[in-house]
Amino acid sequence: VQPVTSTSANASIAKAVAAGIPVILHTGRIDSDAYTTEIQGGAEHFGKVMGDWLVKTVGDNGKIWVLRGLAGHPEDTNRYNGLLKSLKGTHVQIIAEEHGDWQYDKAKKLCETLYLNNPQVDGIWSSGADMTRACVDVFKQFGTPVPPISGEGNNGYFGQWITDGFKSISPEYSPAQGAAGVRAAVALLEGNQLYKRYVYNPDGWDQD
């Protein structure tokens, strides 16, 4: 089960567990422990990978824009919490923060507005690849170098990154997580005991 929110799948999960059916949570958290095991990619880690890289890249006194996902969605909240961990103890300033809803069109309008209001930005923390692509296109549209900007494992973004060569990093939700979920299901059906929680926290991809 990959729950959309922390409560959306609770009723179905509870019914399955009550019927003796093992339930594996995959890349999504719920607000109870009524499941058999979970395999998480860690949205907070995802956001922190981007945040750590951005702090290192822009320096301790850098000024950044923050482009968040869908307001209220647990993935947005947790990725943002990862960024806040990265910023703790630094003097990096968030000079603009908006919700682009992980959408290209909305993020493009936001980035255009932010650029026209104040183009002096040292880096951009973007919570999703489509928003990253949108901001890159805005800077290209204005004929200005693209500032360091975080991305995500998405083919469109990867192609743009390779072609344009801007500074970026891509945290990931690896396909290996899906395979791990299948292996966990097989192990449980074979009667094996598993830990309650497994977490996969890869370093992400950079230009090196």
C-alpha positions as CSV (number, residue, x, y, z in Angstrom):
1,V,0.0,0.0,0.0
2,Q,1.3,3.5,-0.9
3,P,-1.0,5.8,1.1
4,V,-1.7,9.2,-0.4
5,T,-2.2,10.9,3.0
6,S,-1.5,9.8,6.6
7,T,-5.2,8.7,7.0
8,S,-6.5,7.8,3.5
9,A,-5.7,4.1,3.7
10,N,-6.3,3.5,7.4
11,A,-9.7,1.8,7.1
12,S,-8.6,-0.6,4.4
13,I,-5.4,-1.4,6.2
14,A,-7.2,-2.2,9.4
15,K,-9.6,-4.5,7.6
16,A,-6.8,-6.4,5.9
17,V,-4.8,-6.8,9.2
18,A,-8.0,-8.0,11.0
19,A,-8.5,-10.6,8.3
20,G,-4.9,-11.8,8.8
21,I,-3.6,-10.3,5.5
22,P,0.0,-8.9,5.8
23,V,0.1,-5.2,4.9
24,I,3.3,-3.6,3.6
25,L,3.5,0.2,3.6
26,H,5.6,1.6,0.7
27,T,6.9,5.2,0.5
28,G,4.1,6.7,2.5
29,R,3.4,7.0,6.2
30,I,0.2,6.6,8.2
31,D,-0.7,7.9,11.6
32,S,-1.0,4.5,13.2
33,D,1.1,1.3,13.4
34,A,-1.7,-1.0,12.2
35,Y,0.4,-2.5,9.5
36,T,2.9,-5.4,9.2
37,T,6.0,-3.7,8.0
38,E,6.9,-0.6,6.1
39,I,9.6,0.3,3.5
40,Q,10.2,4.0,3.4
41,G,12.2,6.2,1.1
42,G,12.1,9.0,3.6
43,A,10.6,12.2,2.3
44,E,12.4,14.1,5.1
45,H,15.7,12.6,4.0
46,F,14.7,13.5,0.4
47,G,14.3,17.2,1.3
48,K,17.4,17.2,3.4
49,V,19.6,15.8,0.6
50,M,18.5,18.8,-1.5
51,G,18.9,21.2,1.4
52,D,22.4,20.0,2.5
53,W,23.6,20.3,-1.1
54,L,22.1,23.8,-1.5
55,V,23.6,25.1,1.7
56,K,27.0,23.7,0.7
57,T,26.6,25.3,-2.8
58,V,25.3,28.8,-1.9
59,G,27.3,29.2,1.3
60,D,26.3,30.0,4.8
61,N,24.8,33.4,3.9
62,G,23.0,32.5,0.7
63,K,19.5,33.7,-0.2
64,I,17.2,31.1,-1.6
65,W,13.7,30.6,-3.0
66,V,11.7,27.6,-1.8
67,L,9.2,25.9,-4.1
68,R,7.0,23.5,-2.2
69,G,4.6,20.9,-3.4
70,L,0.9,20.5,-2.7
71,A,0.0,22.3,0.6
72,G,-1.1,19.9,3.3
73,H,0.2,16.8,1.5
74,P,2.4,14.7,3.9
75,E,5.1,14.5,1.2
76,D,5.3,18.2,0.9
77,T,5.4,18.7,4.7
78,N,8.1,16.0,5.2
79,R,10.4,17.2,2.4
80,Y,10.1,20.7,3.7
81,N,11.0,19.5,7.2
82,G,14.1,18.0,5.7
83,L,15.1,21.4,4.3
84,L,14.6,23.1,7.7
85,K,17.0,20.5,9.2
86,S,19.6,21.5,6.6
87,L,19.1,25.2,7.3
88,K,19.3,24.9,11.1
89,G,22.5,26.6,12.4
90,T,23.2,28.4,9.1
91,H,22.5,32.0,8.0
92,V,20.9,30.9,4.8
93,Q,17.8,33.1,4.2
94,I,14.5,32.0,2.6
95,I,13.6,35.2,0.7
96,A,10.6,33.6,-1.1
97,E,8.5,30.6,-0.4
98,E,5.6,29.4,-2.6
99,H,3.5,26.3,-3.3
100,G,3.9,25.2,-6.9
101,D,1.9,22.0,-6.3
102,W,4.6,20.0,-8.2
103,Q,3.1,21.4,-11.4
104,Y,5.1,22.9,-14.3
105,D,2.6,25.5,-15.4
106,K,2.0,26.9,-11.9
107,A,5.7,26.9,-11.0
108,K,6.6,28.7,-14.2
109,K,4.2,31.6,-13.3
110,L,5.6,31.6,-9.7
111,C,9.2,31.7,-10.9
112,E,8.4,34.5,-13.4
113,T,6.8,36.6,-10.7
114,L,9.6,35.9,-8.2
115,Y,12.3,36.8,-10.9
116,L,10.5,40.0,-11.8
117,N,10.2,41.0,-8.2
118,N,13.8,40.2,-7.3
119,P,16.1,38.3,-9.6
120,Q,18.9,38.3,-7.0
121,V,18.8,34.8,-5.7
122,D,21.7,32.4,-4.9
123,G,19.9,29.1,-5.1
124,I,16.5,27.4,-5.4
125,W,15.2,24.5,-3.3
126,S,12.6,22.9,-5.5
127,S,10.5,20.1,-4.1
128,G,9.8,18.5,-7.5
129,A,11.3,18.0,-11.0
130,D,8.5,19.7,-13.0
131,M,8.9,22.8,-10.9
132,T,12.6,22.7,-11.4
133,R,12.2,22.5,-15.2
134,A,9.8,25.4,-15.0
135,C,12.3,27.6,-13.1
136,V,15.1,26.7,-15.4
137,D,13.0,27.7,-18.4
138,V,12.2,31.0,-16.8
139,F,15.9,31.9,-16.2
140,K,16.7,30.8,-19.8
141,Q,13.8,32.9,-21.0
142,F,15.3,36.0,-19.3
143,G,18.7,35.2,-20.6
144,T,20.1,34.8,-17.1
145,P,22.4,32.1,-15.7
146,V,20.4,29.4,-13.9
147,P,21.2,29.5,-10.1
148,P,21.9,26.2,-8.3
149,I,18.5,24.4,-8.1
150,S,17.5,21.0,-6.7
151,G,15.7,18.5,-8.8
152,E,14.3,15.0,-8.7
153,G,14.6,11.6,-10.5
154,N,12.6,12.5,-13.6
155,N,13.5,11.9,-17.2
156,G,12.4,15.3,-18.4
157,Y,14.5,17.0,-15.7
158,F,17.5,14.7,-16.3
159,G,17.5,15.6,-20.0
160,Q,17.3,19.3,-19.3
161,W,20.1,19.0,-16.7
162,I,22.4,17.2,-19.1
163,T,21.7,19.6,-21.9
164,D,21.9,22.8,-20.0
165,G,24.5,21.9,-17.4
166,F,23.2,23.9,-14.5
167,K,24.2,23.0,-10.9
168,S,21.8,20.6,-9.4
169,I,21.2,17.5,-7.3
170,S,18.6,14.8,-7.6
171,P,17.5,12.9,-4.6
172,E,15.7,9.6,-5.5
173,Y,13.0,7.1,-4.7
174,S,14.8,4.2,-6.2
175,P,13.0,1.4,-8.1
176,A,14.7,-0.9,-5.6
177,Q,12.1,0.2,-3.0
178,G,9.4,-1.4,-5.1
179,A,11.4,-4.6,-5.5
180,A,12.0,-4.6,-1.7
181,G,8.2,-4.5,-1.1
182,V,7.7,-7.5,-3.3
183,R,10.5,-9.4,-1.5
184,A,8.9,-8.4,1.9
185,A,5.5,-9.8,0.7
186,V,7.0,-13.1,-0.3
187,A,9.0,-13.4,3.0
188,L,5.9,-12.7,5.0
189,L,3.8,-15.3,3.1
190,E,6.6,-17.8,3.7
191,G,6.3,-17.2,7.4
192,N,9.4,-15.2,8.0
193,Q,9.7,-12.5,10.6
194,L,10.5,-9.0,9.5
195,Y,11.4,-5.7,11.3
196,K,8.6,-3.2,11.6
197,R,10.4,-0.6,9.6
198,Y,13.0,-0.4,6.8
199,V,14.3,2.9,5.5
200,Y,16.3,3.5,2.3
201,N,18.2,6.8,2.4
202,P,20.4,7.1,-0.7
203,D,22.8,10.0,-1.2
204,G,21.1,11.2,-4.4
205,W,22.7,12.1,-7.8
206,D,25.0,15.1,-8.5
207,Q,27.2,16.1,-11.4
208,D,30.0,14.0,-10.2
